[in-house]
Structures are given as C-alpha cells and as structure tokens.
C-alpha cells in the first residue's frame, strides 16, 4: 500500500486558526519539454512502471517517465485517439481517422492489429483473456478483437451516441461513455447494453477509468472530472463548470482546461491530459501544449494516517467517520484496507492506535468476525489475555466454528 500524502492547509472561515486538511489533490506534472498540442487531445494510458503514454489526436504518441522526461514514442499514426496497455506492456493505439488499431511495442515499433469493423475508433480496453474492445464513435458500436486477431461487432445499441471512453468494471463488465450525451452505458459479457448512469453538466463525456472502487470520467466540454460510484451516483471530483484553467491544489478548487484522456497508475492515482490555454478542443491547428495533470486520490487509511501524524488520534478518528459518512464513499468496502493498516500500526509498535483502528473496523462492520479476531490477537500479543478471550468469543459468535479463532482461543484458555 502506498502512503504518499500531501497536506493541504487552509485557514478556517473565521480566520482565527489554521486547520490541516487531507484531501484529493491535483498537480501539473513538470516535464523536461512541452508536449505540442495544436489544440488537440487524444487518450492517456499508464503502464505498470508508471510510464505515461499520451496521444495527440494527430500522428504522434508521447512517452513521459515518472520523473517527467518527455520523448516521442510513436509517429506516423492517423488520428491517434484512445489507447490502453495490453498484458505484455505494449500500447494499443486506436487511429480515429485511419479506422485502425495498432500495437506499439516498448521500443516504439508499430504493427497493425486490425482495420476491420472499426469506424471512428476511440476508447480501448482489454480483459484478462486478452480480448480487446474498441469504441466506434462514428459507428455507434463496440468492436471486439480476440487474441487471434479476429474482429467483430460485439455490441450495438440505441444507447450509444458516439461511444468514446471504455473501461472494465469490478466484475469485468464494460462501461462506455458517450461523447454526445451524458450517459454511461454498461455492457455485459453478451454485449447487451443498459443505461448505467448519467453524469450531470451536459455536453457529453470523454473518457472513463475504474480505480479504487469508483469510476472516474472526464467531461472535456465542461472542464470537469467526476467520480461515479458502482451504483451510478455521480459526484464532482474536480474542475469547474464556469472556469477553465490549470489551477493546482485541492481537487474541488482546482481547474481543468478541456480534460480528455484519463488513466490510472499502479497505485490507482489518476492522470488526465488537458490543454494549457483557451484553445478549442480538436480545432483547426491552434498553438498550445498538452499538460499532464495528476489527481492524487486519498483512501480512508491514507487520510487517517496523515491526520494521525499531523493532529493526533482523535482527529484521525474524526477523519475516518467523515470519510465513511461521505455519500460518495458509503458504498466502499474498506474492511481489508483498514485491517491491513491496523496491522501496519501494530508492527510500528503503535499499539493504542492499532487497537483503535480495529475498534473502528468492528463498529463499521459489526457483523463480521475479523475485526474482533484482530482485536483478540492484539490483546493476546500485549498480554491482555482476558480481553483477548472476550474478543475471540465474540468473533466465534459472528462465525461459529471458525477454526482460526477457535485455535487461538483454545491456546489462551490452556495458559
């Protein structure tokens, strides 16, 4: 688990004191050289090494290392739009004007995957079996390319209105955004399309990615980025419907200039490409550059840990409940993450803090046995056997016959 935290300090409304606040943040990546944009934006993909690939909707793809070094990765494309990384780390790049999909290996060598059944291709996604799915914006269909290169139309629906972005969801369904309206379409394993969510703000949706139990979408025409929960609720993550720019800082106060591609890195943080000026997206050759914006999405334990360090345990507990009560997070199952974090605190010999975290876990999920089992283990480790026995018994009430709990309980009772 990554624990990289940015503390954002803001004065309270009264102006009498300063209070630390840990929240989602946006920063513009410093690059070794600018990325020529000419008023156009393609897709963004990030590989498992954290290397970012940015298409320019013309003929180029640019490669950006985690340290910000910018180099030309591929050239002589034909409307380089959406892209994705395959299972071998190659870039799958769609060509909107050329109606084709190419595979670019890590050295920058390109080969044709297919030019069949593609009609204005944009978004690209792959599944665990190596199948490739491509949004046909001009054809209002989703194409499927199997591992052997066979191309076919996978999904056709009246719900598609220039399907543009695509990602795999938590159960390997496809989620597709429409560039010409505000609907996200869910596509099942048989190609059946259903209406999943509407993202407010009008003007259409660009791209989509699934990360940290949520979907994240860009709205290029409204200069905003949104979080969409698995049950279809939409929340503004960053940007402004009334202001366009590249202001960094707290996500809800940040601005974007026509955000388009969006991708996640190995840690689940988000990368978005935008323009650096008041240029018209995909317009006829305006000057300007492409910016890469990183959105640092804070999880519940990252917020807790940073608040614990800055303000102490009680403030950290308050931050925990604030996160859990936030409507945009109420659907999240944070049990595994919180349990792992509690043991990290224990390894650091922060016993009081570890016990408090496991207690929070038991309050959040009172019907689960693991929080009480963890509490029993911690109390047994520090020699508080009576408390450990009580927690083990509670764990058994939640999960009768659990062998792990029973073994630990029997060992204590024999002492």
Order of alpha helices (4+ residues) and beta strands (2+ residues): beta-beta-beta-beta-beta-beta-beta-beta-beta-beta-beta-beta-beta-beta-beta-beta-beta-beta-beta-beta-beta-beta-beta-beta-beta-beta-beta-beta-alpha-alpha-alpha-alpha-alpha-alpha-alpha
